[in-house]
Every structure is written in structure tokens, then in C-alpha cells.
Amino acid sequence: MQFLPLGGAGDIGASCYYLNIAGTGIIVDAGLHPRHFGIEALPQFDLLHELPVDAGLITHAHQDHLSALPYLVQQHPYMRIITTPQTRGIAELTLHNSVSILQEQLKGDELLRPYEHEEVDMLVRSIEWKSYHESFDIRGYRHGSTTPIHGSFHDAGHILGAAGILLEHDGRTIYFTGDVNLTQQSIQPGAILPDRTVDTLVLECTHGATESVMLPEWEREAKAMAHRANQILALGGTILIPVFALGKLQEMLCTLWRLMEAGTLSRTDIYTGGVGRKINMAYDRNRYAVRRMDPEFELASVQQKDLYEIENLDELFRQPGIVLASSGMVVERTLSYRIASRCLRHANSGIFIVGYMDPETPGYRLSRSSRGDLIQLTNSAEPESVRCSIDRFRFTSHARREDLLTIVRRLQPSNVILVHGEEEAIHWIGSAILTEHPNMKVRAAEIGRSITLD
Ligand SMILES: [Zn+2]
């Protein structure tokens, strides 16, 4: 068994891993790097040169795990693609959304062209779907072993449809956690791990460098957020919460609704918009199909005003309200960026940072600023003073680092490969695993460096 990282090793980027099991080639995830543009954002597909590629399995529909899939399929048109039914449904929405984003980003780019809506339609139609725990077989198209590889998806908690992937062949097993969360959010319950041991574990490390006291329980953080929100709303202010359209928007919307229902948060207008609203519908449609904290709850029952119907964004600051806008990391040219730049000028308003911010994004700069500071949202932007308040809350959809160690304890692998984390995070997890299990072989994935698994 050979494991070859094509992306998403050494940072949180374009997740993509190649696996060769007895001549059958399987790719797990094909994401676009959220901070890079053009060809730089792609996984290193050229490393696949002359290697067999038979199937692609996608752990979940976040951009950094899915959005390069149309490019991969252009190069390997006969490969099978398999996901959970929920990931397939969301992929249809997010990949079409990526078409418009890429058209904008790749203007004048001679090396990469945006994929087209027709390609996305064809691709989505070809995706096979398997529910959690339903087993499926993968056979090599040309070179593979005569015995098939058995695969299955396991609920990873993280977002709707997210899966860990278990692969078995000839008595050997490998488990990819994908992005995983063991604890409950507002909508999503925690992950269900396979009830068995495995030979190799490919483990995400997002929160490896974050002390778990920094990631309090969801309910507790929600109350703290409501307390602060009430102060701002009472002054007639507007609150901007930058969110990812997939996952964080739905979880925050549900959280706000619960707080308002309980009387903990003052009732006010809530604004949402764009592809996130379509994803809300996918969440609602699946509320009995997958595990939920409360299957009766529907996002459609939360009254929302449409951000895209507002002609002038300054209007948002004329009366109190809460604005949930993408991108989550306040990337330039997105709605959250445009609203944040306006919010900075309003002393009675506030920005709530509720998730992970990559150090190279405007969201990170915001998260490190306070009222009275001078801020430059991007290197080319004019410095301006922060007049609004900025508060940080931690609502995580990724496992805390102690939970990552619990996964290792439960699955008892002989090999652990660490992926999807900054260097410091990978280092902490690697050392912690070795301290507890000195006989395990622990390796940090490196792009282009193949690992032979015995
Ligand atoms: Zn994710």
C-alpha cells in the first residue's frame, strides 16, 4: 500500500491524497487551496503521471476538499467518484458557486481556465452515493488486484454529509478521518468512529496547536455571545458575523434561533444570503436522513432577510440586526469583506469572529484588532481606524486536540499519518501520540513524498 500526498500536507490547503492499493489507484479529496489562486491553488495532480487512478472519494463538500474535483476529472475522465448522498447534494450547489468565483479569479489567467456549469452538471450526475456504513467495492480499471477494495463512510460530525473513510484490502485497513469533530454543535452531533481497530490512520490536526480551554463548549460560548450581542443591539448597533456558507452559517443560524427562543438573545433582524441559503435547504431536507441534535428543527423556520436584496450595504447600519455573511475568513472582494470595511466606521456596531482564521487573511487581522487600533485589511488597503468593537468567540467544527488523541486510542493504528494542520499543530499531535504509544509509527505527510505502508 502506497500513500502519496498531493496537497493538504503541512498546512490546511488543497486536501488531496493518493493511495495505491495493490495496483488500484484511489484519491481521497480534491480541494482548492483557499488562499492561493490559479494553478497554485490546485493539488499537485502532475504527481499522478502514469499512476493508475480508478476512484475518487470525497470526505465532505468544503472547498478545500472538493472544489478541484472537476479539474481532476478532466484529466481522468473514467474514474469513479463516490460520496455520501448529502455531500453529493451540497457539491452540486458549491461547485456551481465555484464556477462564478473562478470566472472572476481567473480573468486573464493563461494557465488555468475556470470549469463550466455543464462540466459540473455532468460530474454531479456521475457521482455515486453511499450512505454511512453502507459498504462498496472498488476494483482497479486496468492494473488492480483481483480482489476488490472494500470501502465505507462513517459520520464525521463536522458538517452535513461529512465522512471518515474506511478502506480494507486483504486484511489490511486504512482510515481517513477527513475533517472530524467528536463533540456536538448546534445542529450536528459528534462523529461516530468505526467500531474496530485499523492498521493505518490518516488524522487531521487542525486544532493540534490550540489548547482545549480555548475551545469551550458550544452552549457556554453561545451564552457569552448573546450577552455581548444584547449590549450592541441595545445601542442600535449592527453585528457582522463572518461565516462559511457551508456549515458555520447553518450552525450559527440555529444557535441564534435557540438563544432568541430561550429569551437569552434580544429578537432582531437576521440577514443571510447567496449559496448559504440554498445549503440551508439541503440541511432541512436531510434532517431525518442523518443524525441531528434536533430533527424537528428547520432552518427555514428562522426568519431571515436576504442580503442580496439590499441595494446599498450602508442600509445595514441604519437599524439593529445580525448579519451572517461569507466568506468566513473575510477574504477580499467577498460580501463579508465589504460589510466589515463599513462596520469598522460604526462605533455602536460590532464584528464577532466565530471561527478559525488563516494568518494570511483579512479575517485574521480583524481577529487581532480592537477598537481604537489602526487596521489595514490587506497589504494594498489604506490603513483605517477601528471604531466598532471586535469580539472573539470559539465555535469549532473540528476535534479538540485531546479528542484527536482519543481517536488514536480508539482505533489503535500501527501507522499514523498526520495531515491538515499547521506545522506546530502537527508537531504537538505527533509528540503527544508518541509519548502515549511509543511503538506507533507516526509520520507527517509531505506533498510528493510517498509513504509505503506495511
Ligand atoms: Zn471541512
Residues whose N, C-alpha, C, O or C-beta is under 5 A from the ligand:
A	BS01	ZN	H62 D179
